[in-house]
Amino acid sequence: VHFQEYLNMKIKSITFSPQEPKLKIIKNVFVYISEKHEQIIVTPFYKEPNQGYRYSQEECEVLKIDSSYDLIGEAIKRNIQKFDIKEYDAKRSSKKDGYTAFHVSKEKSMRGFEKNYTLIDVSGLTDRNNTFRIQTRLGFINRLEITSTISAHCDNAELGKLVMKMFNSEIVERK
């Protein structure tokens, strides 16, 4: 009889599955790139736990546009790990000009910021965040989006190269 109990214990341990986290989150960062100002801004986010929306954190990282692919990929991975759940502070400005990336950019207006910086969103594909979905919305009339995926465990240089490749894409609006 003891042997049968032992077997039952072994079988239960084989079928054990880890507990699911209470709140599943897909992490993300925004990467803003400007040729005009020769800079890359990597902006980490918070997720508001009650309302579910995301908002930029107080600090972002600024790199030179000619930084190595390795450095760019490393900055993206480092900042995506800063993603956190935090209640929104009502004292923070909710207007567009409250964006942290705008404040560290070299632009004087939001209109200039939106014109001179290309936005690339790097986020987890699922709540496990094992794969990154990289997506950009180009400023053309047809609002064409380019999307790619890459393993979150990839080499930093591979991630940086893919982001810059998407930024430098030669897709143009045709008349």
C-alpha positions in Angstrom: 0.0 0.0 0.0 2.8 2.4 0.8 4.3 1.7 -2.7 1.0 2.8 -4.4 1.0 6.0 -2.4 4.6 6.6 -3.4 3.6 6.1 -7.1 0.6 8.5 -6.7 3.0 11.2 -5.3 5.4 10.7 -8.2 2.6 11.0 -10.7 1.3 14.2 -9.1 4.7 15.8 -9.2 5.1 15.0 -12.9 1.8 16.8 -13.7 2.6 19.8 -11.5 2.3 23.1 -13.3 3.5 26.5 -11.9 0.9 29.0 -10.8 -0.1 31.6 -13.3 0.7 35.2 -12.2 -2.2 37.2 -10.9 -1.7 40.0 -13.5 -0.4 39.1 -16.9 1.5 41.9 -18.5 3.0 42.4 -21.9 6.1 44.7 -21.4 7.0 47.4 -23.9 9.2 50.3 -24.6 9.0 53.1 -27.2 12.1 53.8 -29.3 12.1 57.3 -30.9 14.7 57.8 -33.6 15.7 61.1 -35.2 18.1 61.6 -38.1 17.8 65.4 -37.8 18.9 65.4 -34.1 21.1 62.2 -34.4 19.6 60.6 -31.4 17.6 57.5 -30.2 15.4 57.8 -27.1 14.3 54.6 -25.4 11.3 55.2 -23.1 10.1 52.5 -20.6 6.5 52.4 -19.4 4.3 51.8 -16.4 1.0 50.0 -16.5 -1.8 51.5 -14.4 -3.3 48.6 -12.5 -6.8 49.8 -12.1 -7.5 51.4 -15.5 -5.1 49.3 -17.6 -3.5 52.0 -19.6 0.2 52.6 -20.0 2.2 55.8 -19.4 5.8 56.7 -19.8 8.2 56.5 -16.9 10.0 59.6 -15.6 13.4 58.6 -17.0 14.4 57.5 -20.5 17.7 56.7 -22.1 19.2 58.8 -24.9 21.8 57.3 -27.3 23.6 58.7 -30.3 22.1 57.5 -33.6 25.5 56.1 -34.6 25.7 53.9 -31.5 26.6 50.2 -32.1 23.8 47.7 -32.7 24.9 46.0 -29.5 24.5 49.2 -27.5 21.0 49.9 -29.0 19.8 46.3 -28.3 21.2 46.4 -24.8 19.4 49.7 -24.0 16.1 48.3 -25.4 16.4 45.1 -23.3 17.4 47.0 -20.2 14.5 49.5 -20.5 11.9 46.8 -21.2 12.9 45.2 -17.9 12.1 48.5 -16.2 8.4 48.0 -17.2 6.4 48.1 -14.0 2.9 48.3 -12.6 2.3 51.6 -10.8 -0.8 53.7 -10.1 -0.9 56.9 -12.1 -0.1 60.1 -10.2 -2.8 62.6 -10.9 -0.2 65.4 -10.4 1.6 64.3 -13.6 0.6 66.2 -16.7 -1.8 64.1 -18.8 -1.3 66.4 -21.9 0.8 65.3 -24.8 3.6 67.6 -23.8 4.0 65.7 -20.6 5.7 62.8 -22.5 9.2 62.2 -21.1 10.7 61.5 -24.5 9.5 64.9 -25.8 11.3 66.6 -22.9 14.7 64.9 -23.6 14.3 65.5 -27.4 15.8 68.5 -29.1 12.4 69.7 -30.2 10.5 72.8 -29.0 7.0 71.6 -29.9 5.1 68.3 -30.0 4.4 69.0 -33.7 8.2 69.1 -34.4 8.7 66.0 -32.2 6.1 64.0 -34.1 7.6 65.2 -37.4 11.3 64.6 -36.7 11.1 61.4 -34.6 10.1 58.0 -35.9 8.3 55.8 -33.3 9.2 52.1 -33.0 7.2 50.1 -30.4 9.0 47.1 -29.0 6.7 44.9 -26.9 6.3 41.3 -25.8 4.3 39.2 -28.2 2.6 37.4 -25.3 2.5 37.9 -21.5 5.5 35.6 -21.3 7.6 38.2 -23.1 9.8 35.6 -24.7 9.4 37.1 -28.2 9.5 40.8 -29.1 7.1 42.3 -31.6 8.8 45.3 -33.2 6.4 47.7 -35.0 6.6 51.1 -36.5 4.0 53.4 -38.0 5.5 55.5 -40.7 4.3 59.1 -41.1 3.0 58.6 -44.6 -0.6 59.2 -45.7 -1.3 55.5 -46.0 0.0 54.9 -42.4 1.8 51.8 -43.4 3.0 49.7 -40.5 6.1 47.5 -40.5 6.1 44.6 -38.0 8.7 42.0 -37.2 9.4 39.6 -34.4 12.6 38.4 -32.7 13.4 36.2 -29.7 13.8 38.2 -26.5 16.9 36.0 -25.9 18.5 37.1 -29.1 21.9 38.8 -29.2 21.8 42.5 -28.3 23.3 43.4 -31.7 20.6 41.4 -33.6 17.9 43.4 -31.8 19.6 46.7 -32.4 20.2 45.9 -36.1 16.6 44.9 -36.6 15.3 48.1 -35.1 17.7 50.3 -37.2 16.8 48.3 -40.3 13.1 49.1 -39.8 14.0 52.7 -39.2 16.1 52.9 -42.3 13.5 51.0 -44.5 13.2 52.5 -48.0 9.4 52.3 -48.2 8.2 55.5 -49.7 4.8 56.9 -50.6 4.0 56.6 -54.3 1.6 58.8 -56.2 
